[in-house]
């Protein structure tokens, strides 16, 4: 309705009212279902700290699956129509198909209307290339989730569940393991979603591009959760003024607002806000020091590039601490565990496998960022590829016998 209302009038004040009504409706629903208890709890806790006696009970609110994703999709549609980037969709069922397209409904990628609705108007075409590419993406996504992410989840749960007693080595391995668990888990779902869409004749945007090979925090956000990163850039950071501010303080303010709200988007908890704030501070420091511009100096220096990527991976892994922690106490316990010496963890098969996944995953990511390994893989003989698929399927059968965990981003 808002899109059609905006398109059918040239009166700027009326168009603005339609836009505001759409944004208020979308954000109001998201705010109620996802953040009502969080903000109420924060307000009442603050009142209690000031000596105001308050009693309340949390509302029994069921969070709709995927609400954060399709709310952003709906908002981007109205904003794009308002700015003339696309025409309003006159068919309600095509718009509903766009918002509720099931492969990416619950965990993204966040798809923009102007990149997807035109595909609905054209008859979907399933070419042999789309069929092959879609099946490969689904297979790769299942490998990431069922074998790699779920294997790491066992050690991550152990580390965070025993944060008060584990040694420093275990704590750091737990952080590294979660860094790759969330990558394999989330990018695995994205691969499956994009692959399923390809089998139906639709194309969804990529969501990851070897994030732990990034040489700066700025570059990390050009590789991690791309659909959210670009959404925040285009619909929040730039409207705030972006980098075109008269003072550096204005740019830093815009970065902090964007990243704090990006953290809050992930969940109704102060730990998510802290996670976003950490990234915001690092982006500001990089911009102030000019470190982001140094990235080009590493392009033709493989060893220096790998060293820089390893440094950034350690920093990024540390910032995952508040994201994964089950509250402040758990976060503080693991933070202090990072500084302990020694380890009581015996060298078990599960620990060795987790270390192999972490080391192998990072090395592969860095090397493939320098050398097009995929291009060489496509040139392998058919029997070799067939054997690789057979081994992958067998491994999935073996690893799924222990049970599978839900996707992490289903909670958002």
N, C-alpha and C positions, 0 to 999 in steps of 0.2 A: 504493500500500500504506500509506504513512504517513497519508494523509488518511483512509482507511477505518479504520485502527487508532486514530486520534485520535477519530473519530466514534463508534466502537463501545464506548468505555469512558468512565466518568465519573471514574475514578481520575486525579487531576491529575498524579501522578508518572509514570504510564504514558503519559499524553498528552504530557507534556514529553519523555519519552524518545523517543517517535515523532518529535516535532518535531526534536529534536537529531539523531537518526539521519538524517532527511531533509536537514537543513541541512548536516551533515557530508558526506553523500554528494554533494550538489550542489556544494558548495564544494570538496570534495576533487577531483572530476573537473575542475572549472574550474581549480583551482590546478595540477593536474598538467599538463594539456594546454596551458594558457596561460602559467603562471608558473614552472614547474619550473626551466627553464634560467635564467630571470631571477634567481630567488632563489639558485640554486646559484652562478651567476656572481658575484653580489654578495657572497656568503659567502666564496668562494674569493679574490676580489679583496681583501676585507678581511683575510683571513688572510695573503695575500702582502704587504700593506702593513705588517703586524705582524712580518714576517720569517719567517713559517711557510712553508716551501717546499711548494707544492701544485700538482699537475698534474691536469687533468681535460679531458674532451671533452664538448661539448654533446650532449645526447640528441637523437636524430633523431625528433622528435615532430611529427606532422602535426596541425595545429590544425583541429578540426572547424568547418565553416562555421556561423556564427551561434551558437556555444556561449555567448557572453556574454548573448545575448538570451533564448534558451530556458531557460538556467539561472535567470535572474531570474524568468521566468514560472513555472517549476516551484516555485521557492521561495515566491513570493507566494501560490500556491495552497495550499500546506501551512500557511503562516502564517495565511491567512484562515480556513481550516477550524479551526485551533487556537483562534483568537479568536472563533469563532462567526459570522463575517461571511458565511459561505456553507456549504452542505451539501457533504459529500464526493461526488465523482462516482463512481458504482458501475460505470460502463461504461469498461473500459480503452481501448476504441477511441475513445470520445468524448474522453477525457483525452489520448490520443495525437494526436487531430485538433487539439485546442486547442494543444498544445505545438509540433506540427510543421506548423501551418497555413502553407502554402508562401508566400503573398504577402508575409508579414512575417517569415518564418523567419530570413532571413540578415541583416537590418538594421532590424528593428523596423517599426512601433512596438512597444514592450513592452506586451503586452495582459494584463490581469488576468483570472483565471479567472472571477471573479464577474460580469464585464462581457461575457464571451464564451460560456461553456459553455451558458448558458440559451438562446442563439441556436441552438446545435446541436440542442437538444431540439425546437425549433419548426421546422416545415417552412420552408425558405428561400423568401422571396417576392421576386420581381424585379418591382418596379413601374416604370412609365414614368419616374417621377421618379428612382428609383434607377439606372435604365439611363442616363438623361441625365447625372445627376451623376457616375456612375462613369466614363463616357467622357470627360467634361470634366476630371476629375481626372487620368486617365491621359494625356490630351493635354497638360495643363499640366505634369505631371511630366516628360514626354519633352522638352518645350521647355526646361525648366530644366536637364535633364541634358545633352542632346545639343547644344544650341546655346549656352547660357550657361555652364554649368560647364566643359564641355570646351574652350570657347574660352579661358576664364580659365586653365585648367590649363596651357596652352602657356606663358603668361607667368610663371605661378607657378614652373613647373619651371625656366625660364630664370633667374629671380631667385635661387631657392634653390640652383640648381646652380652659379651663379657668384657666390656670396655674398662671396667674398674679393676680387673685382675690381670689382663694380658700384658705381655712385654712390648717394648717399643718396636721390635722387628715385626711382630704379629700385627700391631696397630698400623704400621706403614703398609704392610702387605694388604691389610684390610682396605685401606684407602685406595691403593692401586687397583685392587680387585673390584671395588665398587665403580671406579672410573671406567673400567672396561665392561663391567656388568651392565651399567646403564647405557653405555654406547651400543653394545651388542643387542641388548634388549630393545631399545628404542629404534635403532637403525634397522634391526631385524623386522620389527613390525612395519616400519616404513617401506622396506623392500617388499614385504608380502602385500601391503596395500597397493603399492605402485604396480607390482606384478599382476595382481588381480584386476586392476583397472585396465592394464594393457590387454588382458585376455578378453575384456569386454569392449575393446576398441577405444578406450579413453587414455589420455596421458595426464599424469599427475607430476608435479614438480619434484625434483630430488630434494632430500632433506638433510643429507650429510655428505661431507667431502673430506674424509681423512682428518678429523679434527685434532687428533693428538700429534699431527705433524706440523701444527701451526707454530710459527716463530714469534708470535706476539698474541696478547689477549685480543687485540683488535682483529687479527687474522683468525683467531679461534672462532669468533662470532660470525665470521664469513664462511665457516665450515661446519658449525654445530647448529642443529635445529634451524636450518636455513629459512623455512617458511615462517617461523615465529620471529627470527632475527630480522628478516626483511619486513615483516608486518610491523614490528615495533619501530623500525627505522622510518618507514613510509607514512605510518598513521599516527605516530606519537612523537618521535624524535624530530623529524622535519617540521611538522606543524608547530612544535614548540620553538622553532627557530634553528634547530640543528646546529651545524658548525658555523653558520653565517650570523654570528652574534657580534655586537660591537666590542665586547670584552671577553677575555678568556673565562672569567667567572660564569658568564652566561652559558658558554659551551659546557663547562663542567656541571653546571646546574642541570642542563638538559640531559646530559649523560646519566647523572645520578637519578633523576626522576624516571627516566626510561628503564634503567636497570632495576631500580627498587620496585617499580610496578611490574616489570618482567618477572621478578622473583615472587611477588604476590600472586601473579597469574598462576603460578605453579601450585599454590596451596595456601590455605588460610592458617598460616603459622609464622611466627616471628623468625624461625630458622630459615624459611624460604626468603623472607625479606633480607635477612643478613647475607644469605648467599648472593642475592642480586646486588646488595650493597657492596660486597667484596669485589665483584666484577666491575661495578661502577667506579669504585675507587681506583682499581688497577687501570681501567680505561683512561681515567683522568690523569693518572701519573704518567702513563705512556704518552699521552698527548702533550703533557707539560714538558716531559724530558725529550720528546722527539724520538723515542725508542721505536715506535711503529715504522718510522721511515728507514730504520736501519735494516729492515728485513731484506731489502733488495741487495744488501752487501753480502748476503749468505747464499745467493742463488747459485753461484758457480763454485762454491766451496763445500763439497759434500760432508766432510768431517765436521767442519765448523757448524754447518747447517744442522747436522744430527745432534751435535752438542747443544745448540740453542733450542732445538725441539725438545730435547730431554729436559732441559731446565724448565721450559714452559709447561711440559707435561707434569712435572713435580708440583709446580705452582697451581695448576688447574686441579690436580688430584687433591691437593690440600683444601681447595675451596669447596670440594664436594662434601666435606665433613658436615657442615650444617644442613646440607640438602638431604643427606641420608639419615642423620641422627634422629632418634625418637625423642625429641625434646631437648631442652637446655641441659639437663643433668647428664644425659647420654652424650651430648656433644662435648661437654666439659670433661667428662671421664675419658673419652677417647683422645681429646686434645692433650691431656696430661700423660696419657699412655704413650703418645708419640715420643715423649722425652725420656721414657724409661729405658734402661739398658737390659740387654739379655732377652731371653725368650724361653718360656716353658713349653712351647709347642713342639711336640715330636715331629720328625720328618715323615709325615704320612703320605700315602699316595694322592690323597685329595689336595694336600698342600703343594706337592710337586706339580700336579696337573694344573693347579691354579697359577703357579709361577710360570709354567710353560706357556699358558694362554696369555698372561700379562706380557711377558718378554716377547713372545712370538708375535702377538698382536701389535705391539708398539713397533718392533723392528719391521714387520711387513708394511705397516702404515707409512713409516718414514721412507722406506726404500721405494714403495709404489708411488710415493709422491715425487720421487726423482726419476724413476724409470717406469715406463708404461707396461707394467707386468701383465695387465689384462690383455694387451695386444698380443703378447707372446703366448699367453694361455690359449687364446683363440686359434693359434696356429698349430696347437698340439694335434697329433693324429686322433681320429675318432675313437679308436679302441682305448686310448689313454683317457680321454674325456669320459667315456662310458664307464671305465673302471673307477674313476674318481667319483662319479655320481653313485655308483653301486656302493662304494665304501661309505659315502655320505649318508645314504639311506640306511645302511646297516648300522652306522653309528647312531643315527637318530632313534632307531628301534631300541638299541641297547640303552641309550641315555634316558629315553622317555619311560623306560620301565620303572624308574624310581619316582615318577610323577613330575608334572611340570608346574611351574609357578605362573601367576598371572603377569601380564605385561605391566611394568612400573607406571607407564604414563596413562594407564586406564584410570588411575586415581585422580587425574587432573582434568 
